[in-house]
Amino acid sequence: MGYASVRTLASFVGRREELALLEAAVASRGFVTVLGLGGVGKTRLVEQLVQSRAGVVWLGLAGVSEPDGIWPALHDAVGISPDRPDAFRRVLDSVELLVLDNLEHLVGEGLVAVLDRIVRAAPRTSLLATSRRRLGIASEQVITLQPLPPVDARQLFVDRVELCGAEVEDSVVDALVEQLEGLPLALELAAARADLLPLKDLLRRLQADRLDAVGAAPHGRHRSVRAVLQQSWEGLSSQQQDDLVVLTVFDGPAPIPAAEAILGLDALDRLAALLGHSMIHRCAPIQGQGRVGMLQVVRAFLDDVRPSPDPVRAVSALQHAEWYDPDASGWDWPEAAAWLVADQANLERALRRHPDRAARIRLARLLRYAVWQRSRTARAQLQALSAVLEPEQGRPAIPATVDLLRFRATLHRQLDDSAAAWHDARAAAALARSLPDPRLWLIALGVQVNLLSHEGRWEEAAQTLQQISAFAERTGQRLAALQADVYAATLRASDPARLEEAADDLLRCLQALGDEGVEHRAQVLARLARVWMDADDLAAREQVRHTLQEALELATEASMIDSLRARGAHLDLVLGVTDSPWLAALRQSDLPSADHGSYRPLVDGLLELAHGDLDRAIEHLERGCTSGLRSEWTNRTRAACHLALAVARVEASDLAGARSAYDDGERLAIALPLLNTPAAERVRHLVGRLAAGDDLDDPGPLAPGGVLGLVGVGLRQVIGRRERARRTWTVAADGSWFEPPEAPRVDLGRRGNQRRLLAHLVRAHADDAQRIVPVAELAAAGWPGQQLTPASANNRVYVAVAGLRKAGLSVLQRASGGYRLDPDVPVRCPAE
């Protein structure tokens, strides 16, 4: 028996986990509430749950104005008049699920009494409600519905747009979905506009007016996003409305301690009340610190209903700015470091609003840390710092100003703006001279050394370092003097003829350090390992490995640890260690570090190239060509990524792409003085020949050290594979076995899928050695007669290919969405 009056449903997207939770909760025969913001899809989720169920009664209560009106609605739904109580009870006794849709406007003591009466009248019936507010019933199980995640939101939007017959542009759709924040109502309304407006036009309107650009529906309870939010706003008390406005001072999620400090007494209870009204939501904690967030569309609505100037906003904005100032709040900086990175938007807002100059400088230093660790672009960091530094012009110097000018000079250097970099470096030195702390002047001079070395003015850089070292010794700053000597030795290491001298100086500095400064010892050891790696001395490799391990054990700073791991991965790749523990540790690290922004993709790409997986090698190397901040180090690794990409594209038979990648890499490499060495020139020359289509039988000696030494390793891998490929492989026509050159036969036994796959690849190779066999075609050959989804086909082929490679079929390549046998490999199929 079914009483549900559920409309015909459009396609249902996502919500698998929520649907499973709802199924389990309803099965427990309790009282379940689906809670969420208006338009988030509560009713739609319940419709999906009940559409194939029997014994369901559905009450739509949007038009019921009082809790007592629920009983007449229930009598109408089951078709039994109030004057037949016995018949009514019998019918209720047969109902398995009672759905009470849209209860938020009825919440209160009267609703609790009515619901209690329903539970007593139908003890075997599960009750399921949808509401924007918690109902306040003791036995209530709450399932909170959040907006759709990006993948599901995109699918929902595209599904609805395609119903309108509109053209879908991937990049525009992604931007639209981001603007709509996964709110199903907004997605549906925006998609409905696609039959009238081009998506690009709709995106422009959304960016200008997030609240009203999607318009309104011609019918239905949720006519517009604004109307839904207005209803929720009117359901809040005046105190709750003020609290919600207060939370708009946070850009992004609000840390619970900060929200408590601003809201004051009973802050947790007040936050819980806003959560209960679905106007804010929980966010993932960071370092154990809880957070609450607010949708941007809710912020836009609040800006409309409570525009500035607003006294509540003004007071809370100042409290917000003061809370982020560590001197005022007293929170511990080392413990706060992790969540400060995630709180960058709030730091920027606090920095703009704080009325005290010294506090703004302190906040800017925190912001510097946050933007650096997040590896945002140098230009974004520059803009954030300039917003603070420009108003400081003409004011008396304070230490933090010197530090920020120094950092901004580095950012200008990364953006190749030499004039601006020198302006800030000289300004930092001049300000530092006027302050009593001599260390500030040394730090400012260090920026000038970096600029001189970046421009290849080695002698001037060395003279400045001598000046720093002498001044540090005179003022009793032994550690600063040693740091200057270490940097001088590093500069000398840029000249291949002076590597031995540089190594001796670094060993002297290490001895002078003794046990002082663990982090400094780690840095000197890391520089020493780098010098030994550049020395082209294979006998020293184990010493390098030992030195790196010692440095890693001493290091405590995360970016330093990642940098050491990157160098260890480089070393193992040079030595041919493909299961490098350094690389494994580096891959597990989720801290983005500018030191290996391009380095890790370079190493990953060369490893995939060594394994013959061209698609993945190219994918890694292309990412390396664009990742990381622009700096001397990342430009070096980016140049190497371009050249390695040229090698990978040659292997993929894409000579035009190889030539383009080589040209980009050569232009970047020649512009860097540190790469203008005989070894670097030889690598560039050989890669250029390979990209032009010339064969390389023997590349001659290639220096394994330095970042371009990695490209040399890649060259050797390719040339060695080609030389091996010239020897004939023998494969059975039915794919039952294969025989590598000068190696025993490998029998595939009963592995029927692999045998059929190999037989198909052999036939394709015989017809056209350059042809790449698509995954779908291989799946049809390996699993004949089976209907496989694209994802299943891809997984099965991938597993079968991995098995063939593991068995020894090293000439099997992946390229451009499919697989092939290496086109340079002669393959013979003996007559049966």
Secondary structure, DSSP 8 states (H G I E B T S, - for coil): -------------S-HHHHHHHHHHHHTTSEEEEE--TTSSHHHHHHHHHTT-SSEEEEE-TT--SGGGHHHHHHHHHT--TT-HHHHHHHHHH-SEEEEE--GGG-SHHHHHHHHHHHHH-TT-EEEEEESS----TTEEEEE-----HHHHHHHHHHHHHHTT----HHHHHHHHHHHTT-HHHHHHHHHGGGTS-HHHHHHHHHH-TTTTT-B-SSSS--BHHHHHHHHHHTS-HHHHHHHHHGGGSSSSEEHHHHHHHH-TTHHHHHHHHHHTTSSEEEEEETTEEEEE--HHHHHHHHHHS-SS-HHHHHHHHHHHHHH-HHHH---HHHHHHHHHHTHHHHHHHHHH---HHHHHHHHHHHHHHHHHTT--HHHHHHHHHHHHGGGTTS---HHHHHHHHHHHHHHHHTT-HHHHHHHHHHHHHHHHTSS-HHHHHHHHHHHHHHHHHTT-HHHHHHHHHHHHHHHHHTT-HHHHHHHHHHHHHHHTTSGGGHHHHHHHHHHHHHHHTTS-HHHHHHHHHHHHHHHHHTT-GGGHHHHHHHHHHHHHH--SHHHHHHHHHHHHHHHHHTT-TT-HHHHHHHH-----GGGTTHHHHHHHHHHHHHTBHHHHHHHHHHHHH-S-SSHHHHHHHHHHHHHHHHHHHHTT-HHHHHHHHHHHHHHHHT-GGG-SHHHHHHHHHHHHHHTT---S-------SSHHHHHHHHHHHHHHHHHHHTS-EEE-TTSSEEE-TTS--EE-TT-HHHHHHHHHHHHHHHH-TT--EEHHHHHHHHSTT----HHHHHHHHHHHHHHHHHHT-TTEEEETTEEEE-TT--EE----
